[in-house]
Structure formats: structure tokens, C-alpha cells
Amino acid sequence: MGQQHPYVLELNGITKTFPGVKALDNVTLKVKPGTVHALMGENGAGKSTLMKCLFGIYSPDQGEIFIDGELAKINNSNDALAAGVSMIHQELHPVTQRNVMENIWLGRFPEKGVGPLRFIDHKKMLKDTEALLKDLNMEDINPKQLVGELSVSKIQSLEIAKAVSFNSKVIVMDEPTSSLTGKEVEHLFRIINQLRDRGVSIIYISHKMEEILRISDEVTIMRDGKYIGTWESKSITIDDIITRMVGRDLSDRFPERTNKPGETMLKVEKLTSTNPASFKDVSFELRKGEILGIGGLVGAQRTELVEAIFGLRSVASGSIYKDGQELKIKSPRDAIKHHIALLTEERRVTGIFPVLSVKDNTAIANLGLYENKFGFLSDKKIREEAEKGVVKFKTKTPTVDQLIRNLSGGNQQKVLLARWLLTNPDVLLLDEPTRGIDIGAKYEIYSIIIELAKQGKSIIMISSEMPELLGMSDRVMVMSEGRLKGILESHEANEESVMRLAAQTGQ
């Protein structure tokens, strides 16, 4: 046996150009065996492009990939898997109508029989799956259960099991905790530590700084398609990471709140869901020009509450008043008519229309504005409004004809804000407005939110990120198990006071 190579994976001088943009410029990445290596950078820094080059989805224009010191030729994902590299994508795409074991061994089912009389060996597949899941302490997953019936965290565990089944030396995890609860994150970290102890290397992509410093051994930072450097996690702070990621000091993570809340704009009285497991007897007031943050743990029913105000969920009892007038909101159409807008939590699922352009995504909530006297839509007017939105929010897109799915998360969110502002809302409901967005783009979104509040818009902002909740809110309303537990003025709100309320259970 020869000596183990100091790096299980080396990417040297990787360069990749797309029309009009140099996505990767001579990038280097060196991963040691049995380590968790965090890859960080703003949206658009080139992290995903680099990983797609490693996994054979893209072919780099220049550069070389070495695995265990040997030059690897990776032309497609099968080559990557054969070389010991697997990837768990941010968007999980299992075959939901098949069971767990079929998803794990898809494309390589064990067979029995001879020649043309070969059949899938279901018995062996079950045995292999049970052994694999036991080995990873995932025995709570039933190999015969339909994947469509599993929770997001279980599907993610399944993807990890699948990666391990390839005997991967390197597993890439792209934003693995973006849809997980705190308890599920702990479970994921246990699996990651177990893999590391066995000598498997993990490349871990995330925007969550605290998480990165907790789970990783080393951190590599990229900016604008270039390699900035690699540091040991124990020798680097969150402020160091932010400064190196954005290339400027962001010691103030939040802009100064210059908005001045005025008289009551929206009043909610004893709002109760038709679903007995959801929110009950919620009452609060929202002032003109105010940013009211809503905090709480998973299951607090915050999203359900704002969706009910927007007419997406039915209400059993309670009232909503705006400017002193009681509103009858049975559908989103009613809410929009009353100048209420909602930016949903799952941008990719319920926000953007991925197959449409930036222009069409901007205009879609307000098409009536662009009809001419014959009832046809004016492309010229739509284009003008979309271009105004791009300029106003400094959205990075080559043209308004670009498909929105090709934009970074932060820029997609700016398009959605431009869309809703065209409906001329007085009340903006923002559900996790910066989820999955990098630190630089977050600051820009925060600046836009404060500017809107300054213009007199009333804003309700749900956030699961405590620094964001405290840094952006004039008041913080805390929910637990569908009940309102308290409303804190900004000077009273801190991590401890919010968590104390959020952890209250019962009536």
C-alpha cells in the first residue's frame, strides 16, 4: 500500500466561460481526506458552477481535476460517480412514485437469472438497502415506503444513503439544511460526522455562517468567479468570512432603520383558522411605515397566518380591518384589490414562474394595467415597467428577456418585489424574504425593505434568522403553536426574550 495522498480531491486552474460572463477564473480547491470542507461565496460567486464542473455537468474550458493524486477525466456524472464523487443537489428530485430502495439503486438494480431470463432481485435489493440504512443509523426509514410520503429531511437522508452506496470518497452537499428544522439539522450533522469519521470528505455549500463554523474543518471562499483563499474553520470568524466574501467590510449587517411608524394601517382581531391545528385568536395592529417582524419556532403557524390575511387560507372567525374598514378577503384577488401583497416563503415553488422571462414575471400580477383598448397586452408597456424595476432594484440580469430561473436567488427576489410593487400595495407580507440569499444580496434586500417602509408601506416580515428579525424589526411579534405569545418593542427584543416567548407551549 502506498502512502495516502494529502488531498483526496484537487481542482487546479478551473476556468469556465459562458456567453458574456466568465463564471470561473482559474479556481483552485484542495480537499483533504476525511474532512468537511465548506465552500462559501455570494450568489453568483461560482460555487455551483465549480461543483457542476467537478460532477461532469459542465466541461471546464481549462484546468485539471485530480482524485487521490491521479488525473481524472470527468465528462459526465457517471464518470464522476465512478471516480468516487457524488453530489446532493439543493433541489431534491427523487422518483416520488417509487419506493426508497428503488430510488437508492435506480439504474443499477441487482439482478438474478441468466441471459434474457434476468429479473430484478428484489430480495437482494431489500437486504442491501436494510444493511446500508442500518450502517448509517437511518433505520427509521422503511425501504418499502413510497418516497412521495417522506418528509424533506428523510428524502435528504435517502440521497445521502444513495451517495454512500456508490462508495463515494467525496460527497458534495449544496445548501443541505435550507428546508430542515433545527432537530433535522442535528440529525444531518450526526450523519456528516459519521461519514467524516470513516474517511469520507464532504464539500459543504451553505449561506449559514454559524452552521459552517460548527460543522466544517476548512473554509474556501470564492468571489466573482475567483478563488480568494482557504482557512481553517477554527481560525476564522463570521466577520472575516463576510469581509472576504463580499470584498468589503460589512460590520453593519443591517442598514439603519430610517422609517418612522405612524398611525394604525392594519388591524387583525381574534383571527382563527378553519384548521384546528393552525393559528387561533391572533390579534395585532400594524402601523403605517412599520416593519413588524414575526418570530417563532417551526410549527408556530406564522406562514399560515400571513397566507390567511392574503386570502390563501380559510378563516373560521375573526376580522381584518384596513384604515378602519373591515375587509372581506376570500381570495388573493380580494387581497390585491385591497392593496395587500405577499412574497411567499418558497420562492422557487410558489414565487417565480421559472419558464418565463424577468419581464413576464414582473408583469404577471398586474396584467390589467397593460391592456390596450382592444384587450390585447402591450409588450412595450410591460417591457418599460420591467426595465424600471431592474433599474430601481439594481437587479443583475443581461436583459429583461432573460429567463428568471437563470438569475441568482437574490435577483429573483428583487424581480418578485418589483412585481408586487406594481400592484401598488399599502401592506407587504414578506415570508422569509432572504432565505437562500447570500450576505451581500441580503443587505440590498434589507435596504429596499427599509426604503419601502420609509415611503409609508406597512410591512410584516417573517424570519427564522434571529439576527435578521432583531436587526430589521420595529417590533417583534412572537408566535408558538398557532398562538400569539407577545409583541416586543425593538429595545425589548433580544435573542433571549424572543426565544422565551417562542418556547412557550399550551394556551
Secondary structure as UniProt FT lines:
FT   STRAND          9..18
FT   TURN            19..20
FT   STRAND          21..31
FT   TURN            33..34
FT   STRAND          36..40
FT   TURN            43..44
FT   HELIX           47..54
FT   TURN            55..56
FT   STRAND          62..67
FT   TURN            68..69
FT   STRAND          70..72
FT   HELIX           77..82
FT   TURN            83..84
FT   STRAND          85..88
FT   TURN            96..97
FT   HELIX           100..104
FT   TURN            105..107
FT   STRAND          111..114
FT   TURN            115..116
FT   STRAND          117..120
FT   HELIX           122..135
FT   TURN            136..137
FT   TURN            139..140
FT   TURN            143..144
FT   HELIX           147..149
FT   HELIX           152..165
FT   TURN            166..167
FT   STRAND          170..174
FT   TURN            176..179
FT   HELIX           182..197
FT   TURN            198..199
FT   STRAND          201..205
FT   HELIX           209..215
FT   STRAND          218..223
FT   TURN            224..225
FT   STRAND          226..232
FT   HELIX           233..235
FT   HELIX           238..246
FT   STRAND          264..273
FT   TURN            276..277
FT   STRAND          282..287
FT   TURN            288..289
FT   STRAND          291..295
FT   TURN            298..299
FT   HELIX           302..309
FT   TURN            310..311
FT   STRAND          315..322
FT   TURN            323..324
FT   STRAND          325..326
FT   HELIX           332..337
FT   TURN            338..339
FT   STRAND          340..343
FT   HELIX           347..351
FT   TURN            354..355
FT   HELIX           358..363
FT   HELIX           364..370
FT   TURN            373..374
FT   HELIX           379..393
FT   TURN            400..401
FT   HELIX           404..406
FT   HELIX           409..421
FT   TURN            422..423
FT   STRAND          427..431
FT   TURN            433..436
FT   HELIX           439..454
FT   TURN            455..456
FT   STRAND          458..462
FT   HELIX           466..472
FT   STRAND          475..480
FT   TURN            481..482
FT   STRAND          483..489
FT   TURN            490..492
FT   HELIX           495..502
//
